[in-house]
Amino acid sequence: MRNLSELNINEGGEPVTRPAPTKDVINAFQARFGLVLPEEYLRILRHSNGGHPELDAVEPIAAGWAINHFYHLDDDRTSTRSLWFATEEWRSVLGKNALPFAESGGGDPFFLDLTTTPPSVKVCAHDENCAIVDLAPSLEAFIDGLTIDPDMI
């Protein structure tokens, strides 16, 4: 996976100051949802617990997908940008083996399909009857493919 510093994840142009999730929070989340957070995803949370990446456009850019923000994981279970909230909100649509990790500007969740090895990355197009679109064979490939959105330069 690329150096995560290249993504320049921020909140309002400032560095994300939210601390990485504690082991207790991770364990509580995993127990609540019956999921194991993949190490590649934990690496992102440890680097930046939530926030907006400047490299946000998903290849191929023509598809028009871009990350608005990564979800954060801490004790806050009510924030709409919290992994707790997103997982609870989308579980009935995505299934129990899906882990939403980010959201587009239009509110579409990017998620890990935990039924594949390694977990593949997909997006749920909620305004298209929740059509599921395959984006990358792994989180590593997804992160490596992020680029600057040419419409935002």
TALIN-V449907 format. One line per field, one symbol per residue. phi: phi as a letter, one per 40 degrees, with the letter a starting at -180 (. if undefined). psi: psi as a letter, one per 40 degrees, with the letter a starting at -180 (. if undefined). burial: 1 if it has 16 or more other C-alpha atoms within 10 Angstrom, else 0. A space follows every 50 residues. Layout:
# TALIN-V449907
phi=???
psi=???
burial=???
This chain:
# TALIN-V449907
phi=.dcccccfcabggbdcbccdccdcccccccccbgbbccdccdcccccacg hbcccbccccddcgcaccaccbbacccbccbccdccccccdccchcbbbc babcccgcccaccccbbcdcbbbbcccbffccbcbacacdccccccaccc cbc
psi=iihddddfhihfeiihehiiiiddddddddddefihhidddddddddhgi ihhdgehhihdddehihdiiiihaeheeheeidddddddeddddiefihh eiiideehhhihheeihihihiihgdefffhhhhdieiddddddeiihhd ee.
burial=00000011110000010001100001001000000000000101101111 11111111101000111111111100100011111110011001011111 11110001111111000011111110000000001111110111111110 000
